Protein backbone atom coordinates (compact mmCIF):
# COMPACT_ATOMS: atom_id res chain seq x y z
CA UNK A 1 0.00 0.00 0.00
CA UNK A 2 1.36 3.43 -0.99
CA UNK A 3 1.97 5.95 1.81
CA UNK A 4 0.74 8.76 -0.45
CA UNK A 5 3.18 11.04 1.38
CA UNK A 6 2.81 14.79 0.96
CA UNK A 7 6.34 15.18 2.34
CA UNK A 8 7.83 13.09 -0.46
CA UNK A 9 5.69 14.79 -3.11
CA UNK A 10 6.83 18.25 -2.02
CA UNK A 11 10.57 17.55 -2.05
CA UNK A 12 12.82 19.86 -4.07
CA UNK A 13 16.42 21.04 -3.90
CA UNK A 14 16.57 23.37 -0.87
CA UNK A 15 18.70 26.15 -2.38
CA UNK A 16 19.54 27.87 -5.65
CA UNK A 17 21.84 25.70 -7.78
CA UNK A 18 25.02 27.48 -8.91
CA UNK A 19 26.32 27.04 -12.48
CA UNK A 20 23.08 25.27 -13.28
CA UNK A 21 23.56 25.24 -17.08
CA UNK A 22 26.87 23.40 -16.82
CA UNK A 23 25.48 21.03 -14.20
CA UNK A 24 22.43 20.33 -16.34
CA UNK A 25 24.65 19.28 -19.24
CA UNK A 26 26.63 17.00 -16.93
CA UNK A 27 23.37 15.52 -15.63
CA UNK A 28 22.28 14.70 -19.17
CA UNK A 29 25.65 13.05 -19.90
CA UNK A 30 25.25 10.81 -16.85
CA UNK A 31 21.63 9.98 -17.67
CA UNK A 32 22.72 8.91 -21.16
CA UNK A 33 24.95 6.21 -19.62
CA UNK A 34 22.04 4.43 -17.92
CA UNK A 35 21.13 1.01 -19.29
CA UNK A 36 18.20 -1.16 -18.22
CA UNK A 37 19.32 -3.59 -15.51
CA UNK A 38 21.95 -1.22 -14.06
CA UNK A 39 22.60 -0.91 -10.35
CA UNK A 40 23.78 2.67 -9.93
CA UNK A 41 25.53 4.24 -6.97
CA UNK A 42 24.47 7.85 -6.50
CA UNK A 43 26.52 10.52 -4.75
CA UNK A 44 25.29 13.64 -3.00
CA UNK A 45 24.90 17.27 -4.00
CA UNK A 46 23.09 19.41 -6.53
CA UNK A 47 24.68 17.92 -9.67
CA UNK A 48 23.63 14.44 -8.57
CA UNK A 49 20.14 15.77 -7.87
CA UNK A 50 19.89 17.11 -11.43
CA UNK A 51 21.21 13.82 -12.81
CA UNK A 52 18.50 11.92 -10.95
CA UNK A 53 15.86 14.17 -12.51
CA UNK A 54 17.24 13.33 -15.96
CA UNK A 55 17.49 9.60 -15.13
CA UNK A 56 13.90 9.50 -13.86
CA UNK A 57 12.73 11.03 -17.12
CA UNK A 58 14.49 8.29 -19.08
CA UNK A 59 12.92 5.66 -16.82
CA UNK A 60 9.47 7.05 -17.59
CA UNK A 61 10.06 7.49 -21.31
CA UNK A 62 11.83 4.18 -21.94
CA UNK A 63 10.50 1.95 -19.15
CA UNK A 64 14.01 1.28 -17.93
CA UNK A 65 14.51 -1.16 -15.07
CA UNK A 66 17.23 0.17 -12.77
CA UNK A 67 17.97 0.41 -9.05
CA UNK A 68 19.92 3.03 -7.12
CA UNK A 69 22.10 2.88 -4.02
CA UNK A 70 22.21 6.24 -2.27
CA UNK A 71 25.04 7.78 -0.24
CA UNK A 72 22.79 10.05 1.85
CA UNK A 73 19.30 10.44 3.22
CA UNK A 74 18.70 13.39 0.89
CA UNK A 75 19.43 11.25 -2.18
CA UNK A 76 17.36 8.34 -0.88
CA UNK A 77 14.41 10.69 -0.42
CA UNK A 78 14.98 12.15 -3.89
CA UNK A 79 14.96 8.68 -5.45
CA UNK A 80 11.74 7.91 -3.60
CA UNK A 81 10.08 11.11 -4.82
CA UNK A 82 11.12 10.36 -8.43
CA UNK A 83 10.02 6.73 -8.37
CA UNK A 84 13.56 5.34 -8.68
CA UNK A 85 13.78 1.99 -6.81
CA UNK A 86 16.37 1.87 -4.04
CA UNK A 87 18.55 -1.03 -2.98
CA UNK A 88 21.62 -1.30 -0.72
CA UNK A 89 25.13 -2.72 -0.61
CA UNK A 90 23.73 -5.66 1.34
CA UNK A 91 21.85 -6.80 -1.77
CA UNK A 92 23.83 -5.47 -4.72
CA UNK A 93 27.19 -4.22 -5.91
CA UNK A 94 26.94 -1.07 -8.07
CA UNK A 95 27.73 -1.44 -11.76
CA UNK A 96 28.84 2.17 -11.67
CA UNK A 97 28.76 5.21 -9.45
CA UNK A 98 28.55 8.93 -10.12
CA UNK A 99 29.20 11.88 -7.85
CA UNK A 100 30.41 15.46 -7.80
CA UNK A 101 33.48 16.94 -6.12
CA UNK A 102 34.51 20.17 -4.45
CA UNK A 103 38.01 20.18 -5.96
CA UNK A 104 39.77 18.13 -8.65
CA UNK A 105 43.51 18.46 -9.30
CA UNK A 106 45.47 17.48 -12.46
CA UNK A 107 46.14 14.01 -10.97
CA UNK A 108 42.38 13.38 -10.51
CA UNK A 109 42.77 13.61 -6.74
CA UNK A 110 39.68 15.02 -5.06
CA UNK A 111 38.36 16.92 -2.10
CA UNK A 112 34.76 16.01 -1.31
CA UNK A 113 32.49 16.18 1.69
CA UNK A 114 30.96 19.64 1.93
CA UNK A 115 27.67 17.76 2.23
CA UNK A 116 29.12 15.60 5.01
CA UNK A 117 28.63 12.24 3.27
CA UNK A 118 32.27 11.38 2.51
CA UNK A 119 32.27 8.06 4.38
CA UNK A 120 29.41 6.58 2.35
CA UNK A 121 30.74 8.22 -0.83
CA UNK A 122 34.17 6.64 -0.41
CA UNK A 123 32.60 3.29 0.46
CA UNK A 124 30.47 3.46 -2.70
CA UNK A 125 33.46 4.42 -4.82
CA UNK A 126 35.44 1.44 -3.56
CA UNK A 127 32.51 -0.94 -4.05
CA UNK A 128 31.68 0.17 -7.60
CA UNK A 129 33.16 -1.28 -10.74
CA UNK A 130 33.36 2.12 -12.46
CA UNK A 131 33.31 5.66 -11.05
CA UNK A 132 32.41 8.95 -12.74
CA UNK A 133 33.13 12.31 -11.10
CA UNK A 134 31.10 15.10 -12.70
CA UNK A 135 32.23 18.70 -12.19
CA UNK A 136 32.07 22.09 -13.85
CA UNK A 137 35.24 24.08 -14.57
CA UNK A 138 35.02 25.97 -11.26
CA UNK A 139 35.99 22.76 -9.42
CA UNK A 140 39.31 22.31 -11.27
CA UNK A 141 42.38 23.44 -9.29
CA UNK A 142 46.13 23.31 -9.84
CA UNK A 143 46.75 22.58 -6.17
CA UNK A 144 44.42 20.53 -3.97
CA UNK A 145 43.23 22.51 -0.97
CA UNK A 146 43.28 25.82 -2.83
CA UNK A 147 39.60 26.57 -2.24
CA UNK A 148 38.30 24.12 0.34
CA UNK A 149 39.51 22.47 3.53
CA UNK A 150 39.56 18.70 3.93
CA UNK A 151 36.48 17.45 5.80
CA UNK A 152 37.27 14.85 8.45
CA UNK A 153 34.51 12.80 10.10
CA UNK A 154 35.37 12.10 13.73
CA UNK A 155 33.91 9.88 16.45
CA UNK A 156 32.76 12.47 19.04
CA UNK A 157 34.78 11.34 22.07
CA UNK A 158 37.94 11.18 19.94
CA UNK A 159 37.71 14.87 19.00
CA UNK A 160 40.66 16.13 21.08
CA UNK A 161 42.89 13.21 20.11
CA UNK A 162 42.15 13.69 16.43
CA UNK A 163 42.79 17.44 16.66
CA UNK A 164 46.19 16.86 18.27
CA UNK A 165 47.21 14.23 15.69
CA UNK A 166 46.08 16.39 12.76
CA UNK A 167 48.34 19.17 14.02
CA UNK A 168 51.30 16.77 13.94
CA UNK A 169 50.47 16.11 10.27
CA UNK A 170 50.80 19.84 9.52
CA UNK A 171 47.23 21.10 9.80
CA UNK A 172 47.25 24.88 10.17
CA UNK A 173 43.52 25.39 10.76
CA UNK A 174 41.01 22.99 12.28
CA UNK A 175 37.39 24.07 12.64
CA UNK A 176 34.45 22.15 14.03
CA UNK A 177 31.74 22.43 11.38
CA UNK A 178 28.76 24.34 12.75
CA UNK A 179 25.20 23.48 11.78
CA UNK A 180 22.90 25.96 10.07
CA UNK A 181 19.55 24.26 10.65
CA UNK A 182 20.19 23.43 14.33
CA UNK A 183 22.15 24.75 17.28
CA UNK A 184 25.64 23.38 17.77
CA UNK A 185 27.84 21.35 15.43
CA UNK A 186 26.87 19.35 12.37
CA UNK A 187 26.06 15.74 13.25
CA UNK A 188 26.75 13.39 10.34
CA UNK A 189 24.34 10.68 9.25
CA UNK A 190 26.63 8.27 11.11
CA UNK A 191 26.25 10.25 14.37
CA UNK A 192 29.72 11.81 14.22
CA UNK A 193 31.28 15.28 14.16
CA UNK A 194 32.95 16.91 11.15
CA UNK A 195 36.17 18.91 11.21
CA UNK A 196 37.19 21.16 8.31
CA UNK A 197 40.99 21.01 8.13
CA UNK A 198 43.42 23.14 6.13
CA UNK A 199 46.97 22.19 5.16
CA UNK A 200 49.59 24.33 3.42
CA UNK A 201 50.69 21.27 1.47
CA UNK A 202 48.80 18.06 0.78
CA UNK A 203 51.26 15.19 0.47
CA UNK A 204 50.51 12.20 -1.76
CA UNK A 205 49.99 9.93 1.26
CA UNK A 206 48.02 12.36 3.44
CA UNK A 207 44.75 10.48 2.97
CA UNK A 208 46.30 7.33 4.47
CA UNK A 209 47.87 9.29 7.34
CA UNK A 210 44.58 10.97 8.28
CA UNK A 211 42.67 7.70 8.13
CA UNK A 212 45.23 6.02 10.42
CA UNK A 213 44.36 8.37 13.31
CA UNK A 214 42.28 6.56 15.92
CA UNK A 215 38.85 8.19 15.97
CA UNK A 216 38.81 9.27 12.32
CA UNK A 217 35.92 7.59 10.53
CA UNK A 218 36.81 8.96 7.09
CA UNK A 219 38.12 12.05 5.33
CA UNK A 220 37.01 13.93 2.25
CA UNK A 221 40.46 13.55 0.69
CA UNK A 222 40.30 11.09 -2.21
CA UNK A 223 43.78 10.21 -3.51
CA UNK A 224 44.71 7.52 -6.04
CA UNK A 225 41.13 6.41 -6.63
CA UNK A 226 40.06 4.87 -9.93
CA UNK A 227 37.82 7.59 -11.32
CA UNK A 228 36.90 9.11 -14.67
CA UNK A 229 36.53 12.88 -14.51
CA UNK A 230 33.77 14.40 -16.66
CA UNK A 231 33.98 18.19 -16.95
CA UNK A 232 31.01 20.24 -18.09
N, C-alpha and C positions, 0 to 999 in steps of 0.2 A: 504494500500500500504506500502510495506517495505521500510524503509529509506536506506537500503543497506549501512550502515555506516562503513567507514573504521576505524573510531575511535574505535567503539565497537569491530570490528573484531581484532584489534591489541592489545586489552587489555591483560595485564599479570601482575603478582605480581611484584611490582616495585623494590624489593630488594631480596637478597639471603635469603632463609628461613632456620633459625637455627633448629637443631635437626629434620631435615626433615624426617628421617626414623620413629621416634616415632610419629611425627605428621601425617604422612601418614597412620600409623596403626590406629590412633584415627579417622582419616577421614573415613576410611573404616568401623569402628565400627558404626559411626554415620550414614553413608549411608545405612548400613544394617537395620537400624531401620525404614527407610522410607516405608510407605505403600500408595498405591494408594488412593487418596482422602484426604491425609493429608494437613493441612495448617501448615507450618513450619516457626517459627521465626528463623532468622539467625543473629548471632552476627557478630562482626568485627574481623579482624586479619588474620594472615597467616594460622592458623589451620582451621578456618572457610572457607577460600578460598579453601584449599585442600579438605575439606569435600564437598563443592559445586561441585568441579570437579568430585568427586566420585559419588555424587548424580545425576549429569547430565548424567553420563555414564549409570547409572541404568535406568534413564528415557528413554534414547535412546534404551537400550537393551530390556527393559520390557514394554515399552509404558505406563509408570506410569503417572497418572494424579495427579499432586500436584501443590500447589502454595506456594510462599515464601513471608514473610514479612521481609524486611531488616531493619537493625538498622543504616545504613550509606549509603552515596552516593556510596562509593566504592563497597559495597556489592550489591546494586541495579544495578550498572553497570555490575558487574560480572554476576549476574543472567541474565541480558539481553544478555550478550555475550554468555552465555551457553544455552540460550533458555529455561530458567526456568521462568515460568509465575510469575509475581509479583502482590500482592494485598496489602492491608493496614489494619490497625486496624479500619478504618471506616467501612470496609466491613466484616471483619472476625476476629474471635478470634483464636489465634494459638492453635493447638492441642498440640504442644510441641515446645521447643526452645532449641537451642544449641549455646554455645559460649565458648571462652577461658577465661583465667584469667592470671593476672600477678603474683599473690600470692594466695595460698590456705593454711589455717592453719588447725590444727587437728579438729577444730570445724566446718569445711566447711565454714568459713568466708572468704571473698575474698577481694582482691584489684584488681580493673580493671580500664581501662580508659587511658592507654598509647596512644591508638588511638583516644582519645578525644570523644568517643561516649557513655559515661556512662549514660547520661540521657535517651537516647532511649533504651539502653541495660537494664536499670533497669525497664523502662516502659514495655518492652517486657517480662521481667522475671515475673513481677507482673500480666501481662495479660494472660500468658500461663498457661496451665493446668499441664504441666510437664516441668522441666528444667534440662538440662544436661550441665555440665561444663567439658570441655575436656582439659586436661593439660598433659604435660610430667613431669617427676620427678623433673626437675629443678625448677618448679613452687611451689613445696611443701616446706613450711617453718614451723618451730616450733613456731615462733612469727611473727604475722602480722606486716608489716612495716619493716621487716629485710632487704629487698632488694630494695623496691620501695616506694616512697612517695605516699600519697593519692591525686589523682587529684580532684580538686574542680572547677566546672564550675560556673562562676560568671557573673552576669549582669554587664556590663562595668562600669556604673556610681556608682555602689555599691562597687567598688574595695577596697577603703580605709576602708570603714566600715567593710567589710568582713575580711580584713587583721587584723584589730584591734580585732575583736571578735574571730578570730581563735587563736590569741595570748593568749586570756583569757582562751581558752580551753587547752592550753599547747603546742601549736605548737612551735617548736624550729627552724624551717626553712621554709620560705614561698617564693617560686620563681614563677615569672610570666613566663609561658612556652613560649619560643621563637620559632618562626617558622624557618623552614629550607628551604622551597621553596619560601619564600617571606620575605621582610623586616618587622621587628616588631614582635609582639606577634602572637601566634596561635589564629585564630578566629574559634570557633566551628561552626558546621553546623547550630546551633541555633543562631549564631551571637554574641556569648559571649566569654569571656576570660577564660583561664584555669590557675589555680594556682596548683603547685605541693607542697604539704605540708607534712612535717615530724613531727612525734610525738615520744617522747621517749617511751610512753606507750599508747596503743590503748585500751581504756575502752570499755566495752561491749555495752554501749549506745552512743558511740561517733558518730555513723552514724546519730542518731536522733538529737544530739546536733548540728552537722554541718548543717544539713538540716534546722534547726530552725532559722538559721541566715538569716535575711532579705537581699536578694540579691544573696543568694546561689540558683542556679537552681538545682544542684544535685552534689553528690560526687561519687567517685569511690570506696567508702567503702561499701561493701555488707555484712551486718551482719544479722543473723537469717533469711535468705532466704531459701525457700524450693527448694533445689537443690540436684541432684545426681552427685557426682564427678566421672569422668571416667579418670583414669590415664594410660597413655601409656608408 
